[in-house]
C-alpha cells in the first residue's frame, strides 16, 4: 500500500514543477519524473489527508453494467429513470 504522505509530497512536487515558469512546456512526463526524484524535499508541505483523497480518487471502481436496474431504495422499491418530465 502506498503511503498517503508520500503521495501528497509527490503531488506537491508535481504541481510545483508544472507551475514553475522555468519548466513550462516540459510536459507531464518530466513533471512525474521530477516528483518521483524530489518528493522528499516537499515532505514538509505534504498532508496525509490529501494523500488519502488522491489514493481514493485513483482507486479502480467497479463498472456498472449497462442496462442493469438501479439498486433498491430503503423501502425496497426501485427508482425509475424512465419518467416523462415535461415542462408543459
C-alpha distances in whole Angstrom, upper triangle without the diagonal:
4,7,9,12,11,11,14,16,15,17,20,20,21,23,25,25,27,29,30,34,34,31,32,32,30,28,24,23,25,23,19,20,22,18,16,19,20,17,18,22,20,18,21,21,18,17,14,15,16,12,11,14,13,10,12,15,13,12,14,17,19,23,26,29,32,35,33,34,32,31,34,34,35,38,38,39,37,38,39,39,42,44,47,47,50,51,55
4,6,9,7,7,11,12,12,13,16,17,17,19,21,22,23,25,27,30,30,27,29,29,27,25,21,20,21,19,16,17,18,15,13,16,17,14,15,18,17,15,18,18,14,14,11,13,13,9,9,12,11,8,11,13,12,11,15,18,21,24,27,30,32,35,34,35,34,32,35,35,36,40,39,40,39,38,40,39,42,45,47,46,49,50,54
4,5,5,6,9,10,11,12,14,16,17,19,20,21,23,24,26,30,30,27,29,30,27,25,22,22,22,20,17,18,18,15,14,16,16,12,13,16,14,12,15,15,11,11,8,11,11,8,8,12,11,9,12,15,14,14,17,20,23,26,29,32,35,38,36,38,35,34,37,36,37,40,40,42,40,40,42,41,44,46,48,47,50,51,55
4,5,5,6,9,10,10,12,14,15,16,18,20,21,22,24,28,28,26,27,28,26,25,21,21,22,19,17,18,18,14,14,17,16,12,13,16,13,11,13,13,9,8,5,7,7,4,5,8,8,7,10,12,12,13,17,19,22,25,28,31,34,37,35,36,34,32,35,35,35,39,39,40,38,38,39,38,42,44,46,45,48,48,52
4,5,5,6,9,10,11,12,14,15,16,18,20,21,22,26,27,25,26,28,26,24,21,22,21,18,17,18,17,13,13,15,14,10,10,12,10,7,10,10,6,6,5,8,8,6,8,11,11,11,14,15,15,16,20,23,26,29,32,35,37,40,39,40,37,36,38,38,38,42,42,43,42,41,43,41,45,47,49,47,50,51,54
4,5,5,6,9,10,11,12,14,15,16,18,20,21,25,25,22,24,25,23,22,19,18,18,16,13,14,14,10,10,12,11,7,8,11,9,7,11,11,8,9,8,11,10,7,10,13,11,11,14,16,15,16,20,23,26,28,32,35,37,40,39,40,38,37,40,39,40,44,44,45,43,42,44,42,46,47,50,48,51,52,56
4,5,5,6,9,10,10,12,14,15,16,18,20,23,24,21,23,24,21,20,16,17,17,14,12,14,13,10,10,13,12,9,11,13,11,10,13,12,8,9,8,10,8,5,8,10,8,8,11,12,11,13,17,19,23,25,28,32,34,37,36,37,35,34,37,37,37,41,41,42,40,39,40,39,42,44,46,45,48,48,52
4,5,5,6,9,10,11,12,14,15,16,18,22,23,21,22,23,22,20,17,18,18,15,13,15,14,10,12,14,12,9,11,12,9,8,10,8,5,6,7,8,6,4,8,9,8,9,12,13,13,15,19,21,25,27,30,33,35,38,37,38,36,35,38,37,38,41,42,42,40,39,41,39,43,44,46,44,47,47,51
4,5,5,6,9,10,10,12,14,15,16,20,21,19,20,22,20,19,16,17,16,13,12,13,12,8,9,11,9,5,7,8,5,5,8,7,5,8,9,12,9,8,12,13,11,13,16,16,16,18,22,24,28,30,33,36,38,41,40,42,39,39,41,41,41,45,45,46,44,43,44,43,46,48,49,48,50,50,54
4,5,5,6,9,10,11,12,14,15,19,19,17,18,19,17,16,13,13,13,10,8,10,9,5,6,9,8,5,8,9,7,8,12,10,8,11,12,14,11,9,13,14,11,12,16,15,14,17,20,23,27,28,31,35,36,40,39,40,38,38,41,41,42,45,45,46,44,42,44,42,45,47,48,47,49,50,54
4,5,5,6,8,10,11,12,14,18,18,16,17,18,17,15,12,13,13,10,9,12,10,7,10,12,11,8,11,12,9,10,13,10,9,10,11,12,9,8,12,12,9,11,14,13,13,16,19,22,25,27,30,33,34,38,37,38,36,36,39,39,40,43,43,44,41,40,41,39,42,44,45,44,46,46,50
4,5,5,6,9,10,10,12,16,17,15,16,18,17,16,14,15,14,11,11,13,11,8,11,12,10,8,10,10,6,9,10,7,7,10,12,13,10,10,14,14,12,14,17,16,16,19,23,25,29,30,33,36,38,41,40,41,39,39,42,41,42,46,46,46,44,42,43,41,45,46,47,46,48,48,52
4,6,5,6,9,10,11,14,14,12,14,16,14,14,12,13,11,8,9,10,7,5,8,9,7,6,9,8,6,9,11,10,10,13,15,16,14,13,17,17,14,16,19,18,18,21,24,27,30,32,35,38,39,43,42,44,41,41,44,44,45,49,49,49,47,45,46,44,47,48,50,48,50,50,54
4,6,5,6,9,10,13,14,11,12,14,12,11,8,10,9,5,6,9,7,5,9,10,9,9,12,12,10,13,15,13,12,15,16,17,14,13,17,16,13,15,18,17,16,19,22,25,28,29,32,35,36,40,40,41,39,39,42,42,44,47,47,47,44,43,44,41,44,46,47,46,48,48,52
4,5,5,6,9,12,13,11,12,14,13,12,10,13,12,8,10,12,10,9,12,14,12,11,14,13,11,14,15,12,12,14,16,17,13,14,17,16,13,16,19,17,17,21,23,25,29,30,33,36,37,40,40,41,39,39,42,42,43,46,46,46,44,42,43,40,43,45,46,44,46,46,49
4,5,5,6,10,11,10,11,14,13,13,12,14,12,9,11,13,10,9,13,13,11,11,13,11,9,13,14,11,12,15,18,19,16,16,20,19,17,19,22,21,20,24,27,29,33,34,36,39,40,44,44,45,43,43,46,45,46,50,50,50,48,46,46,44,47,48,49,47,49,49,53
4,6,5,9,9,6,8,11,9,10,9,11,9,6,9,10,7,8,12,12,10,11,14,12,11,15,16,14,15,18,20,22,18,18,22,21,18,21,23,22,21,24,27,29,33,34,37,39,40,44,44,45,43,44,47,47,48,52,52,51,49,47,47,45,48,49,50,49,50,50,54
4,6,8,9,7,7,9,8,8,8,11,9,6,10,12,10,10,14,15,14,14,17,16,14,18,19,16,17,19,22,22,18,19,22,21,18,20,23,21,20,24,26,28,32,32,35,38,38,41,42,43,41,42,45,45,47,50,50,49,47,45,45,42,45,46,47,45,47,47,50
4,6,9,8,7,10,11,11,12,14,13,10,13,15,13,13,17,17,15,16,18,16,14,18,18,16,17,19,22,22,19,20,23,21,19,22,24,22,22,26,28,30,34,34,37,40,40,43,44,45,43,44,46,46,47,51,51,50,48,46,46,43,46,47,48,46,47,47,50
4,5,6,7,10,11,12,13,15,12,10,14,15,12,13,17,17,15,16,18,16,15,18,19,17,18,21,24,25,21,22,26,24,22,25,27,25,25,29,31,33,37,37,40,43,44,47,47,48,46,47,50,49,51,54,54,54,51,49,50,47,50,51,52,50,51,51,54
4,5,5,9,10,12,14,16,14,13,16,17,15,16,20,19,18,19,22,19,18,22,23,20,22,25,28,28,25,26,29,28,25,28,30,28,28,32,34,36,39,39,42,45,45,48,49,50,48,49,52,52,53,57,57,56,53,51,51,48,51,52,52,50,52,51,54
4,6,9,9,12,14,16,13,12,16,16,13,16,19,18,17,19,21,18,18,22,23,21,23,26,29,30,26,27,30,29,27,29,32,30,29,33,35,37,41,41,44,46,47,50,51,52,50,51,54,54,56,59,59,59,56,54,54,51,53,55,55,53,55,54,58
4,6,6,9,11,12,9,9,12,13,11,13,16,15,15,17,19,17,17,21,22,20,22,25,27,28,24,24,28,27,24,26,29,27,26,29,31,34,37,37,40,43,43,47,47,49,47,48,51,51,53,56,56,56,53,51,51,48,51,52,53,51,53,52,56
4,6,8,10,12,10,10,14,15,13,15,18,18,18,19,22,20,20,23,24,22,23,26,28,29,25,25,28,27,24,27,29,26,26,29,31,33,37,36,39,42,42,45,46,48,46,47,50,50,52,55,55,54,51,49,49,46,48,50,50,49,50,50,53
4,5,9,11,10,10,13,14,14,16,19,19,19,21,24,23,22,25,27,25,25,28,30,30,26,26,29,28,25,27,29,26,25,29,30,32,35,35,38,40,40,43,44,46,45,46,50,50,52,55,55,54,51,49,48,45,47,49,49,48,49,49,52
4,7,8,6,7,11,11,11,13,16,16,16,18,21,20,20,23,25,24,24,27,28,29,25,25,28,27,23,25,28,25,24,27,29,31,34,34,37,39,40,43,44,46,45,46,49,50,52,55,54,54,51,49,49,46,48,50,51,49,51,51,54
4,6,6,7,9,10,11,13,15,16,17,18,21,21,20,23,25,23,23,25,26,27,23,23,25,24,21,22,25,22,21,24,25,28,31,30,33,36,36,40,40,42,41,42,46,46,48,51,51,50,47,45,45,42,44,46,47,46,47,48,51
4,5,5,6,9,10,10,12,14,15,16,19,19,18,21,23,21,20,22,23,24,20,19,22,21,17,19,21,19,17,20,21,24,27,27,30,33,33,37,38,40,38,39,43,43,45,48,48,47,44,43,43,40,42,44,45,44,46,46,50
4,5,5,6,9,10,11,12,14,15,19,19,19,21,24,22,21,24,24,25,22,20,23,22,19,20,22,20,18,21,22,25,28,28,32,34,35,38,39,41,40,41,44,45,47,50,49,49,46,45,45,42,44,47,48,47,49,49,53
4,5,5,6,9,10,11,12,14,17,17,17,20,22,21,21,23,24,26,22,21,24,24,20,21,24,22,20,23,25,28,31,32,35,37,38,42,42,44,43,44,47,48,49,53,52,52,49,47,48,45,48,50,51,50,51,52,55
4,5,5,6,9,10,10,11,15,15,14,17,19,17,17,20,21,22,19,18,21,20,17,19,22,20,18,21,23,26,30,30,33,36,37,41,41,43,41,42,45,45,47,50,50,50,47,45,46,43,46,48,49,48,49,50,53
4,5,5,6,9,10,10,14,15,14,16,19,18,16,19,19,21,18,16,19,19,15,16,19,18,15,19,20,24,27,28,31,34,35,39,39,41,39,39,43,43,45,48,48,48,45,44,44,42,45,47,48,47,49,50,53
4,5,5,6,9,10,13,14,14,16,20,19,18,21,21,23,20,18,21,22,18,19,22,21,18,21,23,26,30,31,34,37,38,42,42,44,42,43,46,46,48,52,51,51,48,47,48,45,48,50,52,51,53,53,57
4,5,5,6,8,11,11,11,14,17,16,16,19,20,22,19,18,21,21,18,19,23,22,20,23,25,28,32,33,36,39,40,44,44,46,44,44,47,48,49,53,52,52,50,48,49,47,50,51,53,52,54,54,58
4,6,5,5,9,10,9,11,14,13,13,16,17,19,16,14,17,18,15,16,19,19,17,20,22,26,29,30,34,37,38,42,41,43,41,41,44,44,46,49,49,49,47,46,46,44,47,49,51,49,52,52,56
4,6,6,9,11,11,12,16,16,14,17,17,20,17,15,18,19,16,16,20,19,17,19,22,25,29,30,34,36,38,42,41,43,42,41,45,45,46,50,49,50,47,46,47,45,48,50,52,51,53,54,58
4,6,8,9,11,13,16,16,16,19,19,22,20,18,21,22,19,19,23,23,21,23,26,29,32,34,38,40,42,46,45,47,45,45,48,49,50,53,53,53,51,50,51,49,52,54,56,55,57,57,61
4,6,6,7,10,12,13,13,16,18,20,18,16,20,21,19,19,23,23,21,24,27,30,34,35,39,41,43,47,46,48,46,46,49,48,49,53,53,53,51,50,51,49,52,54,56,54,57,57,61
4,5,5,7,10,10,9,13,14,17,15,13,16,18,15,16,20,20,19,21,24,27,31,33,36,39,41,44,44,45,43,42,45,45,46,50,50,50,48,47,48,46,50,51,53,52,54,54,58
4,5,5,8,10,10,13,14,17,16,14,18,20,18,18,22,23,21,24,27,30,33,36,39,42,44,47,46,48,45,45,47,47,48,51,51,52,50,50,51,49,53,54,56,55,57,57,61
4,6,7,9,10,14,16,19,17,16,20,21,19,21,24,24,23,26,29,32,36,38,41,44,46,49,48,50,47,47,49,49,49,53,53,54,52,51,52,50,54,55,57,55,58,58,61
4,6,5,7,10,13,15,14,13,17,18,16,18,21,21,21,23,27,30,33,35,38,41,43,46,45,47,44,44,46,46,46,50,50,51,49,48,49,47,50,52,53,52,54,54,58
4,5,5,8,10,13,12,12,15,17,16,17,20,21,21,23,26,29,33,35,38,41,43,46,45,46,43,43,45,44,45,48,49,50,48,47,49,47,50,52,54,52,55,55,58
4,6,8,11,14,13,13,17,18,18,19,22,23,23,25,29,31,35,37,40,43,45,48,47,48,45,44,46,45,45,49,50,51,49,48,50,48,52,53,55,53,55,55,59
4,7,10,12,11,12,15,16,15,17,20,20,21,23,27,29,33,35,37,41,43,46,44,45,42,42,44,43,43,47,48,48,47,45,47,45,49,50,51,49,52,51,55
4,7,9,8,8,11,12,12,14,17,17,18,20,24,26,30,32,34,38,40,43,41,42,39,39,41,40,40,44,45,45,44,43,44,43,46,47,49,47,50,50,54
4,5,6,7,9,10,11,13,15,16,17,19,23,24,28,30,33,36,38,41,39,40,37,36,38,37,37,41,41,42,41,40,42,40,44,45,47,45,48,48,52
4,5,5,6,9,10,10,12,14,15,16,20,22,25,28,30,34,36,39,37,38,35,34,36,35,35,39,39,40,39,38,40,39,43,44,46,45,47,48,52
4,5,5,6,9,10,11,12,14,15,19,20,24,26,28,32,34,36,35,35,32,31,33,32,32,35,36,37,36,35,37,36,39,41,43,41,44,44,48
4,5,5,6,9,10,11,12,14,18,19,23,25,27,31,33,35,34,35,32,31,33,32,33,36,37,38,36,35,36,35,39,40,42,40,43,43,47
4,5,5,6,9,10,11,12,16,18,22,24,27,30,32,35,34,35,32,31,34,33,33,37,37,38,36,36,37,36,39,41,43,42,44,45,49
4,5,5,6,9,10,10,14,16,19,22,24,28,30,33,31,32,29,28,30,30,30,34,34,35,33,33,35,34,37,39,41,40,43,43,47
4,5,5,6,9,10,13,15,18,20,22,26,28,31,29,30,27,26,29,28,28,32,32,33,31,30,32,31,34,36,38,36,39,40,44
4,5,5,6,9,12,14,18,20,22,26,27,30,29,30,28,27,30,30,31,35,35,35,33,32,33,32,35,37,39,37,40,41,45
4,5,5,6,10,12,16,18,21,24,27,30,28,29,27,26,29,29,30,34,33,34,32,32,33,32,35,37,39,39,41,42,46
4,5,5,9,10,13,16,18,22,24,27,25,26,24,23,26,25,26,30,30,31,28,28,29,28,32,34,36,35,38,39,43
4,6,8,9,13,15,17,21,22,25,24,25,23,23,26,26,27,31,30,31,28,27,28,27,30,32,34,33,36,37,41
4,6,9,13,14,17,21,23,26,25,27,25,24,28,28,30,33,32,33,30,29,30,29,32,34,36,36,39,40,43
4,6,10,12,15,19,21,24,23,24,23,22,25,26,27,31,30,31,28,28,29,28,31,33,36,36,39,40,44
4,7,9,12,15,18,21,20,22,21,20,24,25,27,30,29,29,27,26,27,26,29,32,34,34,37,39,43
4,6,9,12,15,18,17,18,17,17,20,21,23,27,25,25,23,23,24,23,26,28,31,31,34,36,40
4,6,9,12,15,13,15,15,14,18,20,22,25,23,23,21,21,22,21,24,27,29,30,33,36,39
4,6,9,12,11,14,13,14,18,20,23,25,23,23,20,20,20,19,21,24,27,28,31,33,36
4,6,9,8,10,10,11,15,17,20,22,20,19,16,16,16,15,18,21,24,25,28,30,34
4,6,6,9,10,12,16,18,22,23,21,20,16,17,16,15,17,21,23,25,28,31,34
4,6,9,10,13,17,19,23,24,21,20,16,16,15,13,15,18,21,22,25,28,31
4,6,9,12,15,18,21,22,19,18,14,14,12,12,12,16,19,21,24,27,29
4,6,9,12,15,18,19,16,15,12,12,11,12,13,17,20,22,25,28,31
4,7,9,12,15,16,13,11,8,9,8,10,11,14,18,20,23,26,29
4,6,9,12,14,11,10,6,7,8,9,12,14,18,19,22,25,28
4,7,10,11,9,9,6,8,10,12,15,17,21,22,25,28,31
4,7,8,5,5,5,7,10,13,15,17,21,22,25,28,30
4,6,5,6,6,7,11,13,16,17,20,21,25,27,29
4,6,8,9,11,15,17,20,20,24,24,28,29,32
4,6,9,11,14,17,20,20,23,24,27,29,31
4,7,10,13,16,18,19,22,24,27,30,32
4,7,9,13,15,15,19,20,24,26,28
4,6,10,12,13,17,18,22,24,27
4,7,9,10,13,15,18,21,23
4,5,7,11,12,16,19,21
4,6,9,10,14,17,19
4,7,9,12,16,18
4,6,9,13,15
4,6,10,11
4,7,9
4,6
4
